[in-house]
C-alpha cells in the first residue's frame, strides 16, 4: 500500500498524495498517509480558529518538520528518520510549521484534529511563497540550509 501510494505521489503534479483512513471531512479525528517527494512544497501554515493539533510519524524516508515564529524565523525543527529512531512529533495549535521531504518515497502517518473545512483549516504564512510559485522550492532549500540539513 505504501509503495503504491508513493508511486502515485511521484507521478502527481503536486508531488505528494494522501490516503485517508477517516471516513469523512466531518470526522473529529483525521488519520492519513502522506506520501511525498523532495520536490514538493508545503507552504508554512498554522491551524487556529478553530485550534487543531497534529502529529506526524515518519514511516519511510526522511522528513524535516520546521516551526517558525510570526515573522518566519525558524524557532525549532526535528528530522524525522525512522532508521535513526526519530519517528514522530506533534505540532500544537497556533504554531507556524511546514514539512520538507528529504528522501524520495517518504511517507508519513498524520493524525490531526477534525473536522476539515477548507475555508478555515489553515492560515497560510504571508512571509512564504504560495504553493506553485517558482520560488517555493528555493524557500525549502533556504530553510534546510539555515537548519544545517543537506538534502540528498
Secondary structure, DSSP 8 states (H G I E B T S, - for coil): -HHHHHHHHHHSTTSEEEEE-SS-TT-SEEEEEEEE-TT-----EE-TTTT--EEEEEEESEEEEEEE-TTS-EEEEEEEEGGGTB-EEEE-TT-EEEEEE-STTEEEEEEEES---TTTS-EE-TTS--TTSTTHHHHHHHHHHHTT----
